[in-house]
Amino acid sequence: MDMITKMSIAGRTMTKKVSPAPARHVIWFGWKLVITLSVSLCIFALLKLHFKSDFSSPASSFYRSRSRISRGSFQFVGPPKIAFLFLVRKDLPLDFLWATFFENAQVSNFSIFIHSAPGFEFDESTTRSHFFYGRQLKNSIQVIWGESSMIEAERLLLSAALEDPANQRFVLLSDSCVPLYNFSYIYSYLMASPRSFVDSFVDTKEERYNQNMSPIIRKNKWRKGSQWITLVRSHAEVIVDDEVIFQVFQKHCKRAPPPDTSKGKLNPKPKKQNNCIPDEHYVQTLLSMAELEGELERRTLTYTVWNQSATKMESKGWHPITFTYANAGPQKIKEIKDINHVYYETEYRTEWCRTNSTYVPCFLFARKFSRGAAMRLLSQGVVGAFDASALLATST
């Protein structure tokens, strides 16, 4: 009896030791599966976060910049201003026209900043208008067309203008730009819109985008457009505070050297290389990466006609046509003012010109205007009352 009990007990004991073995293996296998899946999910999540950060980290840094205690946090008294930012080679050849434009404005409604050649000063000996006295930047740099120095100069202008908290709109202009309306109209137009005006479209040409920009600048965020922009304050701050994209442009966005036309057919076949013009891509790409395109009117306010002659394009590239006295008559100015939409072929997009759902003229400014064309514009009373004949008589 005791033996049987012991055997039965032993049997039961053995049964308890042996029979659960498969169950333990199943449990152990289940735990291994759970752990393996958990580790795999963690790795997948980390990889996804890594690749996502390549795309979004620059934009995130922009928003961190905007969240800092910045110039925009200071309150200002009085009306908001338009900051007119002139990017010029040396002097302002059309200062007489702009002087009339500003004469018909309230001084409290605008400010002027000029980026000129280092050391050049605007005073009685270099300009006919007191509006430009001392308005040059003290920290200007030597600017070379087609190089990153152009966008560096733009950033210097914006940085200087941002020091005044009353400046709420920022208009970038060249030394050949002219206004197409008087100050009152332009002021109302810009202040009525909460958006920036930045010509921006998808660039499909392979030679502009440099693969070395990746992963900081992804190709799907690469944009092109006109250099002549009009910004609201928050977007101006994004550009000035950028410490990432500008450095990439300095390193990888470079203009290809032009062929030596003097050699003609003896010129060696050019090697495939990137031909990146920084000022046609920087602001557009930066705002695209910062996910701010929804806050833009994706068009410029400055009208330009491009010479696409095959002969000139081969030797010099596309350049704006210069308006002269002969082709800047009332009919031509009216044609420019009547333009109400812009078509972007690469995106099959028609940009209708509106401000707060109201249709408006597309362009407030135009370039490139010669002195003669600017005088004719004045004689038409476009920017205000002025006797152009008196200027013609005294100019040398």
C-alpha positions as CSV (number, residue, x, y, z in Angstrom):
1,M,0.0,0.0,0.0
2,D,2.8,2.3,0.9
3,M,4.7,1.3,-2.1
4,I,1.7,1.9,-4.4
5,T,1.1,5.2,-2.7
6,K,4.7,6.1,-3.1
7,M,4.6,4.9,-6.7
8,S,1.4,6.7,-7.4
9,I,2.7,9.7,-5.6
10,A,5.9,9.4,-7.5
11,G,3.9,8.9,-10.6
12,R,1.9,12.0,-9.9
13,T,5.1,13.8,-9.0
14,M,6.7,12.7,-12.3
15,T,3.6,13.6,-14.1
16,K,3.7,17.1,-12.6
17,K,7.3,17.4,-13.7
18,V,7.0,16.1,-17.2
19,S,3.5,17.0,-18.4
20,P,3.8,20.8,-18.0
21,A,7.0,20.9,-20.2
22,P,5.2,21.6,-23.5
23,A,3.1,24.3,-21.8
24,R,6.3,26.0,-20.5
25,H,7.8,25.8,-24.0
26,V,4.7,27.4,-25.4
27,I,4.8,30.2,-22.8
28,W,8.5,30.7,-23.4
29,F,8.1,30.8,-27.1
30,G,5.3,33.3,-26.7
31,W,7.4,35.6,-24.5
32,K,10.3,35.4,-27.1
33,L,7.8,36.3,-29.8
34,V,6.5,39.3,-27.9
35,I,10.0,40.5,-27.1
36,T,11.1,40.0,-30.7
37,L,8.1,41.9,-32.0
38,S,8.6,44.7,-29.4
39,V,12.3,45.1,-30.4
40,S,11.4,45.1,-34.1
41,L,8.7,47.7,-33.5
42,C,11.2,49.9,-31.6
43,I,13.8,49.6,-34.3
44,F,11.2,50.4,-37.0
45,A,10.0,53.4,-34.9
46,L,13.5,54.7,-34.5
47,L,14.3,54.3,-38.2
48,K,11.1,56.1,-39.1
49,L,11.9,58.9,-36.6
50,H,15.4,59.2,-38.1
51,F,14.2,59.5,-41.7
52,K,11.4,61.8,-40.7
53,S,13.9,64.0,-38.7
54,D,16.0,64.4,-41.8
55,F,13.0,65.9,-43.5
56,S,11.5,67.9,-40.7
57,S,14.3,68.8,-38.4
58,P,15.3,72.0,-40.3
59,A,11.7,73.1,-40.3
60,S,11.5,72.3,-36.6
61,S,14.5,74.4,-35.9
62,F,12.8,77.3,-37.8
63,Y,9.8,77.1,-35.5
64,R,12.1,77.0,-32.5
65,S,13.7,80.2,-33.8
66,R,10.3,81.8,-34.2
67,S,9.3,80.7,-30.6
68,R,12.2,82.6,-29.0
69,I,11.7,86.0,-27.4
70,S,12.2,87.9,-30.7
71,R,12.1,91.3,-32.2
72,G,8.4,90.7,-32.9
73,S,7.5,90.5,-29.3
74,F,8.0,94.2,-28.7
75,Q,5.0,96.5,-28.9
76,F,5.2,99.5,-31.1
77,V,3.2,102.7,-31.1
78,G,1.7,104.2,-34.3
79,P,0.9,102.8,-37.7
80,P,2.6,99.7,-39.1
81,K,5.4,100.5,-41.6
82,I,6.5,99.1,-45.0
83,A,10.3,98.6,-45.0
84,F,11.6,99.3,-48.5
85,L,14.8,97.3,-49.0
86,F,17.0,98.4,-51.9
87,L,19.6,95.9,-53.1
88,V,21.8,98.0,-55.3
89,R,25.2,97.9,-57.0
90,K,26.3,101.3,-55.8
91,D,24.0,104.3,-56.1
92,L,20.2,104.7,-56.8
93,P,19.9,105.8,-60.5
94,L,16.1,106.2,-60.1
95,D,16.2,108.1,-56.8
96,F,14.3,111.0,-58.4
97,L,11.3,108.8,-59.1
98,W,11.4,107.2,-55.6
99,A,11.7,110.7,-54.1
100,T,8.4,111.7,-55.6
101,F,6.9,108.4,-54.5
102,F,7.9,109.0,-50.9
103,E,7.0,112.7,-51.0
104,N,3.4,111.6,-51.3
105,A,3.5,109.4,-48.2
106,Q,3.3,109.8,-44.5
107,V,6.8,109.5,-43.1
108,S,5.5,107.3,-40.2
109,N,4.3,104.7,-42.7
110,F,7.6,103.6,-44.2
111,S,11.3,103.1,-43.7
112,I,14.2,102.7,-46.1
113,F,17.2,100.5,-46.0
114,I,19.9,100.2,-48.7
115,H,22.5,97.5,-49.3
116,S,25.2,99.1,-51.5
117,A,28.9,98.5,-52.2
118,P,31.0,98.5,-49.0
119,G,32.0,102.0,-48.0
120,F,29.5,103.8,-50.3
121,E,27.5,106.4,-48.5
122,F,24.2,108.1,-49.5
123,D,24.5,111.9,-48.9
124,E,24.1,115.2,-50.7
125,S,26.9,114.3,-53.1
126,T,25.5,110.8,-54.1
127,T,21.7,111.2,-54.2
128,R,19.3,114.0,-55.0
129,S,16.8,112.9,-52.3
130,H,17.1,113.4,-48.6
131,F,15.0,110.3,-48.1
132,F,18.1,108.2,-48.8
133,Y,20.6,110.1,-46.7
134,G,22.5,107.7,-44.4
135,R,20.2,104.8,-45.2
136,Q,23.0,102.5,-46.4
137,L,23.9,99.5,-44.2
138,K,27.2,99.8,-42.3
139,N,27.9,96.1,-42.6
140,S,27.3,95.7,-46.3
141,I,29.3,93.1,-48.3
142,Q,30.6,92.7,-51.8
143,V,27.8,91.1,-53.8
144,I,28.5,88.9,-56.9
145,W,25.6,87.9,-59.1
146,G,24.8,84.2,-59.0
147,E,26.6,83.6,-55.7
148,S,25.4,83.2,-52.2
149,S,26.6,86.7,-51.3
150,M,23.3,87.9,-53.0
151,I,21.1,86.1,-50.4
152,E,23.5,87.1,-47.6
153,A,22.9,90.7,-48.6
154,E,19.1,90.1,-48.5
155,R,19.4,88.7,-45.0
156,L,21.4,91.7,-43.9
157,L,18.7,94.0,-45.2
158,L,15.9,92.0,-43.4
159,S,17.9,91.9,-40.2
160,A,18.4,95.7,-40.1
161,A,14.8,96.3,-40.9
162,L,13.6,93.9,-38.2
163,E,15.2,96.1,-35.5
164,D,12.3,98.4,-35.8
165,P,9.2,96.6,-34.5
166,A,6.9,98.9,-36.4
167,N,8.2,97.4,-39.7
168,Q,5.5,94.9,-40.6
169,R,6.0,94.5,-44.3
170,F,9.3,94.1,-46.1
171,V,9.7,94.8,-49.9
172,L,12.9,93.8,-51.6
173,L,13.7,96.0,-54.6
174,S,16.6,96.4,-57.1
175,D,18.1,99.6,-58.3
176,S,16.0,99.4,-61.5
177,C,12.7,98.8,-59.9
178,V,9.8,101.3,-60.2
179,P,6.5,101.6,-58.4
180,L,3.4,101.3,-60.7
181,Y,1.1,103.0,-58.2
182,N,1.2,105.8,-55.7
183,F,2.2,105.1,-52.1
184,S,-1.3,105.1,-50.7
185,Y,-2.5,102.3,-53.0
186,I,0.6,100.1,-52.4
187,Y,0.3,100.6,-48.6
188,S,-3.3,99.6,-48.6
189,Y,-2.7,96.6,-50.9
190,L,0.1,95.2,-48.7
191,M,-1.5,95.9,-45.3
192,A,-4.8,94.4,-46.4
193,S,-3.2,91.0,-46.8
194,P,-1.8,88.8,-44.0
195,R,0.3,86.8,-46.4
196,S,3.7,87.2,-47.9
197,F,4.1,87.5,-51.7
198,V,6.8,85.0,-52.8
199,D,7.0,83.7,-56.3
200,S,7.5,79.9,-55.7
201,F,7.0,76.9,-57.9
202,V,8.3,73.3,-58.2
203,D,11.6,73.3,-60.1
204,T,11.9,70.2,-62.4
205,K,15.3,71.0,-64.0
206,E,17.9,68.5,-62.8
207,E,20.8,70.8,-63.2
208,R,19.7,73.2,-60.4
209,Y,19.2,70.8,-57.5
210,N,22.5,69.4,-56.0
211,Q,22.1,65.9,-54.6
212,N,24.7,66.8,-51.9
213,M,22.0,69.0,-50.3
214,S,20.2,65.8,-49.2
215,P,19.2,64.8,-46.6
216,I,18.9,68.4,-45.2
217,I,17.1,69.7,-48.3
218,R,14.9,67.1,-49.9
219,K,14.2,67.4,-53.6
220,N,10.5,67.4,-53.0
221,K,10.9,70.6,-51.1
222,W,13.1,72.3,-53.7
223,R,11.5,75.5,-55.1
224,K,12.3,78.2,-57.6
225,G,11.0,81.7,-58.1
226,S,11.7,85.4,-58.4
227,Q,14.2,87.0,-56.0
228,W,11.9,90.1,-55.6
229,I,9.8,89.2,-52.6
230,T,7.4,91.0,-50.2
231,L,7.3,89.5,-46.7
232,V,5.2,89.7,-43.5
233,R,7.3,90.1,-40.3
234,S,7.1,86.5,-39.1
235,H,8.5,85.2,-42.4
236,A,11.2,87.8,-42.5
237,E,12.3,86.5,-39.0
238,V,12.4,82.9,-40.3
239,I,14.8,83.9,-43.0
240,V,17.1,86.0,-40.7
241,D,17.1,83.3,-38.0
242,D,17.9,80.4,-40.4
243,E,21.2,78.8,-39.4
244,V,20.8,75.6,-41.5
245,I,19.6,76.1,-45.0
246,F,21.7,79.1,-45.7
247,Q,24.9,77.2,-44.9
248,V,23.8,74.4,-47.3
249,F,23.3,76.9,-50.0
250,Q,26.7,78.5,-49.4
251,K,28.3,75.1,-49.8
252,H,26.3,73.4,-52.5
253,C,24.3,76.0,-54.5
254,K,26.8,77.4,-57.0
255,R,26.6,78.8,-60.5
256,A,28.3,76.9,-63.2
257,P,31.0,78.8,-65.0
258,P,29.8,80.2,-68.4
259,P,31.4,78.8,-71.6
260,D,34.2,80.8,-73.2
261,T,32.2,82.2,-76.2
262,S,35.4,83.4,-77.8
263,K,36.4,79.8,-78.6
264,G,33.2,79.2,-80.5
265,K,33.0,75.5,-81.7
266,L,36.4,74.8,-80.3
267,N,34.9,75.2,-76.8
268,P,35.2,71.8,-75.1
269,K,31.9,69.9,-74.5
270,P,30.8,71.0,-71.0
271,K,30.7,68.4,-68.3
272,K,27.4,67.8,-66.6
273,Q,27.3,69.9,-63.5
274,N,24.9,71.8,-61.3
275,N,24.0,75.3,-62.2
276,C,22.4,76.7,-59.1
277,I,21.5,80.4,-58.7
278,P,21.0,80.9,-54.9
279,D,18.8,84.0,-55.1
280,E,16.2,82.1,-57.3
281,H,15.9,79.2,-54.8
282,Y,16.8,80.1,-51.2
283,V,13.8,81.9,-49.8
284,Q,11.3,79.7,-51.7
285,T,13.0,76.5,-50.5
286,L,13.4,77.7,-47.0
287,L,9.7,78.6,-46.6
288,S,8.7,75.3,-48.2
289,M,10.8,73.3,-45.7
290,A,9.3,75.4,-42.9
291,E,5.9,74.3,-44.0
292,L,4.8,77.9,-44.6
293,E,3.7,77.8,-48.2
294,G,0.1,77.8,-47.0
295,E,0.7,81.3,-45.6
296,L,2.0,82.7,-49.0
297,E,0.6,84.2,-52.1
298,R,2.9,82.3,-54.4
299,R,3.6,85.1,-56.8
300,T,5.8,88.1,-57.0
301,L,4.6,91.7,-57.0
302,T,7.4,92.8,-59.3
303,Y,6.8,92.5,-63.1
304,T,9.7,91.4,-65.3
305,V,10.0,90.6,-69.0
306,W,12.6,88.0,-69.8
307,N,14.6,87.9,-73.0
308,Q,14.5,84.3,-74.2
309,S,16.3,84.8,-77.5
310,A,18.2,81.7,-78.3
311,T,21.3,83.5,-79.4
312,K,21.5,85.7,-76.2
313,M,20.5,82.8,-74.0
314,E,23.4,80.7,-75.2
315,S,26.0,83.4,-74.6
316,K,24.6,85.2,-71.5
317,G,21.6,83.3,-70.2
318,W,18.2,84.7,-69.8
319,H,18.1,88.4,-68.6
320,P,15.4,90.9,-68.0
321,I,14.5,93.3,-70.9
322,T,15.2,96.9,-70.0
323,F,12.4,99.4,-70.5
324,T,13.4,102.5,-72.2
325,Y,11.6,105.8,-72.7
326,A,10.2,104.5,-76.1
327,N,8.6,101.3,-74.7
328,A,7.4,102.6,-71.3
329,G,4.4,104.5,-72.6
330,P,0.9,104.6,-71.1
331,Q,-0.4,101.6,-73.1
332,K,2.4,99.3,-71.9
333,I,2.0,100.4,-68.3
334,K,-1.7,99.8,-68.6
335,E,-1.1,96.3,-70.0
336,I,1.1,95.5,-66.9
337,K,-1.5,96.8,-64.5
338,D,-4.3,94.8,-66.2
339,I,-2.6,91.4,-65.6
340,N,-4.8,89.5,-63.1
341,H,-3.2,86.0,-63.1
342,V,0.0,84.1,-63.5
343,Y,0.4,80.6,-65.0
344,Y,3.0,78.2,-63.6
345,E,3.7,75.6,-66.3
346,T,5.6,73.1,-64.1
347,E,2.7,72.8,-61.7
348,Y,-0.1,73.4,-64.2
349,R,-1.2,76.1,-61.7
350,T,-2.9,79.4,-62.4
351,E,-2.3,81.9,-59.6
352,W,-5.2,84.3,-59.6
353,C,-4.2,87.6,-58.0
354,R,-6.4,88.2,-54.9
355,T,-6.2,89.9,-51.5
356,N,-8.7,88.5,-49.0
357,S,-10.7,87.0,-51.8
358,T,-10.9,90.3,-53.7
359,Y,-9.3,90.3,-57.2
360,V,-6.5,92.8,-57.5
361,P,-3.8,93.7,-60.0
362,C,-0.9,91.2,-59.9
363,F,1.9,93.7,-59.9
364,L,2.8,96.8,-57.8
365,F,6.3,97.2,-59.1
366,A,8.2,96.6,-62.4
367,R,11.8,96.2,-63.6
368,K,14.2,96.9,-65.3
369,F,13.6,100.6,-66.0
370,S,16.1,103.0,-67.5
371,R,16.3,106.6,-66.3
372,G,14.4,107.6,-69.5
373,A,11.6,105.1,-68.8
374,A,11.4,106.3,-65.2
375,M,11.1,109.9,-66.3
376,R,8.3,109.0,-68.6
377,L,6.5,107.2,-65.8
378,L,6.8,110.3,-63.7
379,S,5.4,112.5,-66.5
380,Q,2.3,110.2,-66.5
381,G,1.7,111.0,-62.9
382,V,1.8,107.4,-61.9
383,V,3.5,107.9,-58.5
384,G,2.5,111.5,-57.9
385,A,2.6,115.0,-59.3
386,F,6.0,115.8,-60.8
387,D,7.4,117.9,-63.6
388,A,9.7,115.5,-65.6
389,S,10.7,118.2,-68.0
390,A,12.3,120.2,-65.2
391,L,14.4,117.1,-64.3
392,L,15.4,116.6,-68.0
393,A,16.6,120.2,-68.2
394,T,18.8,120.0,-65.1
395,S,20.1,116.5,-65.3
396,T,23.6,115.9,-66.7
